Amino acid sequence: MKKLFIIILFFSVLNVAEFAQELEANITVNTEQLPTASRDRLDSFVNQIQDYLNNNKYTGKPWEGEKIKCNFTIFFTGASDDVNYSAQLVVTSQRPIEGSRLNSLMLTIMDNAWSFRYEKGQAMYFNQSNFDGLTSFLDYYAYIIIGFDSDSYYDLGGTDLFQKALDIAVKGASSKYAKGWALETAAFNRRALVDNLLNSKYQQFRSDYFNYHYNGLDLLNSKDAKERAVALPNMVNLVKNLEKSKGSIDWRSVLLKVFFDAKAGEISEYFRGRVEPSLFTTLKRIDASHTTKYDEALK
């Protein structure tokens, strides 16, 4: 049976769930571009970031599922003084596919515009009222990760989390770290992503995203033949509905870029030999940046 949070189980573990955190984050740091003195000042950075992400509770509710496995790979690109840094982040997350030992890649984002202040050994507080170049950035991605995960289990389930991410983006845009938070034309922009997610124009896509995962991927290995029979069509519907939406949504939007950057390989794998070749032609129109993957799937 597909994954479902069982009420009986929920009550039996409520006392534990009240204190459960949502993320199981792994942090990797590359400081090769920094001078030796700056590297030394960052010797406790990885542990502090990992503890911050894994020990904070972002939803404000008992977390009923498995912790979300995610990776934050941080490439430091500069240090203007002893406490001010610039960096790039690659963030990925995944969730298990029901009935299998496989995971589905949910996010793979490269963010090239991160600036923040960090002092060796500084305390890090989870504070939603004030913007901080370091912790608010981490909070934003925590909300995005949990939001996408929630959208895959509940129709529009991540809305509250995306709203919190938007609140951070708005504060960031008026801070001294506005780069990346303010709306701008770029392949990836934090504000544009949450604007898309909360825009009613993309609500159908988010509903299709839920069906792609919960009523698609999670049913492919079901013991119930009827459930297996509807799994692939539910996945295909996401692509067909995107094709129908031309003119009402932007196929070049940040949201769809984020989606296909994570899912193009998975879609190619599961659709290969199972769908009409014309569907890959449609995918190449919608998602031209991954044309090579779709062409390979057609061979």
C-alpha positions in Angstrom: 0.0 0.0 0.0 1.1 3.6 -0.7 2.5 5.7 2.1 -0.2 7.0 4.4 0.2 8.5 7.9 -2.0 6.2 10.0 -4.0 7.9 12.7 -3.6 5.0 15.2 0.2 5.1 14.7 0.1 8.9 15.1 -1.5 8.8 18.5 0.8 6.0 19.7 3.9 8.1 18.9 2.6 11.5 19.6 4.8 12.2 22.5 7.9 11.4 20.4 6.6 13.2 17.3 6.0 16.4 19.3 9.8 16.7 19.5 10.7 15.3 16.1 12.5 17.5 13.6 11.8 17.4 9.9 15.2 17.4 8.3 18.2 15.0 8.2 20.6 17.4 6.6 24.2 16.6 5.6 26.5 19.5 5.1 29.6 19.6 2.9 31.8 22.7 2.6 34.5 23.6 0.1 36.8 26.4 1.2 39.6 26.1 -1.4 39.0 29.6 -2.7 39.6 31.2 0.7 42.9 32.2 2.3 44.2 30.0 5.1 43.2 32.4 7.9 39.6 32.4 6.7 39.5 28.6 6.5 40.7 28.4 10.1 37.8 30.6 11.2 35.4 28.2 9.6 36.5 25.0 11.4 33.3 24.7 13.3 31.0 26.0 10.6 29.9 22.6 9.2 28.8 21.2 12.6 27.0 24.4 13.5 25.0 24.5 10.3 24.2 20.8 10.5 23.0 21.1 14.1 21.0 24.2 13.2 19.1 22.6 10.4 18.6 19.2 12.1 17.6 20.5 15.5 15.1 23.2 14.6 11.4 22.4 14.1 10.1 24.2 11.1 6.5 23.2 10.8 5.4 23.9 14.3 3.4 20.7 14.2 4.2 17.0 15.1 6.2 15.6 12.2 4.5 12.3 11.2 6.8 11.1 8.5 10.4 10.1 8.0 13.0 12.8 8.3 13.7 14.4 4.9 17.1 13.5 3.7 18.8 16.5 2.1 22.3 17.8 1.3 23.7 21.3 1.5 27.0 21.6 -0.5 28.5 25.0 0.2 31.3 26.5 -2.0 32.9 29.5 -0.4 33.8 32.1 -3.0 35.2 34.9 -1.0 35.8 36.6 2.4 35.8 40.4 2.4 37.1 40.5 6.0 37.2 38.3 9.1 33.4 37.8 9.3 31.8 38.5 5.9 31.6 35.7 3.3 30.2 34.9 -0.1 29.3 31.4 -1.2 27.4 29.3 -3.6 25.0 26.5 -2.5 23.9 23.3 -4.1 20.9 21.9 -2.2 19.3 18.5 -2.9 16.5 16.6 -1.2 14.8 13.2 -1.8 11.9 11.2 -0.5 11.3 7.5 -0.5 9.2 5.8 -3.2 6.5 3.7 -1.6 6.9 -0.1 -2.2 10.5 0.1 -3.2 14.0 0.8 -1.9 14.4 3.7 -4.3 14.2 7.4 -3.6 12.8 10.2 -5.7 15.0 13.3 -6.2 12.8 16.2 -5.2 15.1 19.2 -5.5 18.5 20.0 -7.0 19.1 23.8 -6.8 22.2 25.8 -7.4 22.1 29.2 -5.7 25.0 31.4 -6.7 24.2 34.5 -4.7 24.7 33.9 -0.9 26.3 36.6 1.3 26.3 36.4 5.1 28.1 37.3 8.3 29.6 34.6 10.4 31.9 34.8 13.4 33.6 31.7 14.6 31.6 29.9 17.2 28.7 32.3 17.1 25.3 31.3 18.5 22.7 30.6 15.9 19.1 31.3 16.8 15.9 30.3 15.0 14.2 33.7 14.8 11.4 34.3 12.3 11.0 38.0 13.2 14.4 39.3 12.2 16.3 38.6 9.0 19.8 37.2 9.2 22.0 36.6 6.1 23.0 33.2 7.4 20.2 31.6 9.4 17.3 33.1 7.3 18.9 31.7 4.2 19.0 28.2 5.8 15.4 28.7 7.0 14.3 29.6 3.5 15.7 26.3 2.1 14.3 24.3 5.0 10.8 25.6 4.2 11.3 24.9 0.5 12.5 21.4 1.1 9.7 20.5 3.5 7.2 22.3 1.3 8.0 20.3 -1.8 8.0 17.1 0.3 4.5 18.0 1.7 3.2 18.8 -1.8 4.1 15.3 -2.8 1.9 13.7 -0.1 -1.0 16.2 0.1 -2.6 18.3 -2.6 -1.1 21.8 -2.1 0.2 20.5 1.2 3.3 22.8 1.2 1.4 26.2 0.9 2.0 27.3 4.5 5.7 26.5 4.2 6.1 28.3 0.9 4.4 31.4 2.5 7.0 31.4 5.3 9.7 31.2 2.6 8.1 34.1 0.9 8.1 36.1 4.1 11.8 35.5 4.4 12.4 36.5 0.8 10.5 39.8 1.3 12.7 40.7 4.3 15.8 39.6 2.5 15.1 41.9 -0.4 15.1 44.9 1.9 18.3 43.9 3.7 21.9 44.6 2.9 22.0 41.1 1.5 19.4 41.8 -1.2 21.2 39.9 -4.0 19.2 36.7 -4.7 16.3 37.8 -2.6 15.0 40.6 -4.8 13.2 39.7 -8.0 15.5 39.8 -10.9 16.0 38.1 -14.3 18.2 35.1 -13.6 18.1 31.3 -14.2 17.3 30.9 -10.5 15.9 33.5 -8.1 14.6 32.7 -4.5 11.8 35.3 -4.6 10.7 34.1 -8.1 10.5 30.5 -7.0 8.1 31.2 -4.1 6.1 33.7 -6.2 5.5 30.9 -8.7 4.6 28.4 -6.0 2.0 30.7 -4.5 0.6 32.0 -7.8 -2.8 30.6 -8.6 -1.6 30.1 -12.2 0.6 27.2 -11.0 -2.0 25.6 -8.7 -2.9 23.0 -11.3 0.8 22.1 -11.7 1.1 21.7 -8.0 -1.9 19.4 -7.9 -0.4 17.4 -10.7 2.8 17.3 -8.8 1.0 15.7 -5.9 -0.7 13.1 -8.2 2.6 12.4 -10.0 4.1 11.3 -6.7 1.4 10.1 -4.4 -0.9 8.6 -7.1 1.8 7.9 -9.5 5.3 6.9 -8.3 4.0 5.5 -5.0 1.6 3.2 -6.8 3.9 1.8 -9.5 4.9 -1.1 -7.1 1.5 -1.5 -5.5 0.2 -5.0 -4.8 -3.2 -3.7 -6.0 -3.5 -4.1 -9.8 -6.0 -1.2 -10.1 -3.6 1.1 -8.3 -0.8 0.1 -10.6 -3.0 0.7 -13.6 -3.5 4.3 -12.8 0.0 5.1 -11.7 1.7 5.9 -15.0 -1.3 7.8 -16.4 -1.3 10.0 -13.3 2.4 10.8 -14.0 1.8 11.4 -17.6 -1.0 13.8 -16.9 1.4 16.3 -15.4 3.1 16.6 -18.7 -0.1 16.8 -20.7 -1.5 19.4 -18.4 1.6 21.5 -18.8 1.2 21.3 -22.5 -2.4 22.5 -22.2 -1.3 25.4 -20.0 0.8 27.1 -22.6 -0.2 30.7 -22.7 -1.4 30.8 -19.1 1.9 29.9 -17.4 5.6 30.5 -18.4 7.4 27.3 -19.3 10.6 29.2 -18.6 9.5 29.9 -15.0 11.9 29.3 -12.1 9.4 26.8 -10.7 9.4 24.6 -13.8 13.2 24.9 -14.1 13.5 23.6 -10.5 11.0 20.8 -11.2 12.7 19.6 -14.4 16.2 19.9 -13.0 15.2 17.4 -10.4 12.8 15.3 -12.4 14.0 15.1 -16.0 16.1 12.0 -15.4 13.4 10.3 -13.4 10.7 11.1 -16.0 12.9 9.8 -18.8 13.6 6.5 -16.9 9.9 5.8 -16.1 8.5 6.9 -19.4 11.1 5.1 -21.5 9.3 2.4 -23.6 6.0 3.0 -21.7 4.5 6.0 -23.3 3.9 7.3 -26.8 7.1 8.8 -28.4 5.1 12.0 -29.0 5.2 12.6 -25.2 8.9 13.1 -25.4 8.4 15.6 -28.2 6.2 17.5 -25.9 8.7 17.3 -23.1 11.4 18.7 -25.4 9.2 21.7 -26.1 8.3 22.3 -22.5 11.8 21.6 -21.1 14.3 22.2 -23.9 17.3 22.3 -21.5 17.0 18.5 -20.9 16.5 17.6 -24.6 19.5 15.2 -24.5 17.9 13.1 -21.7 14.6 12.8 -23.7 16.4 11.9 -26.9 18.3 9.2 -25.1 15.0 7.8 -23.7 13.6 7.6 -27.2 16.5 5.3 -28.4 
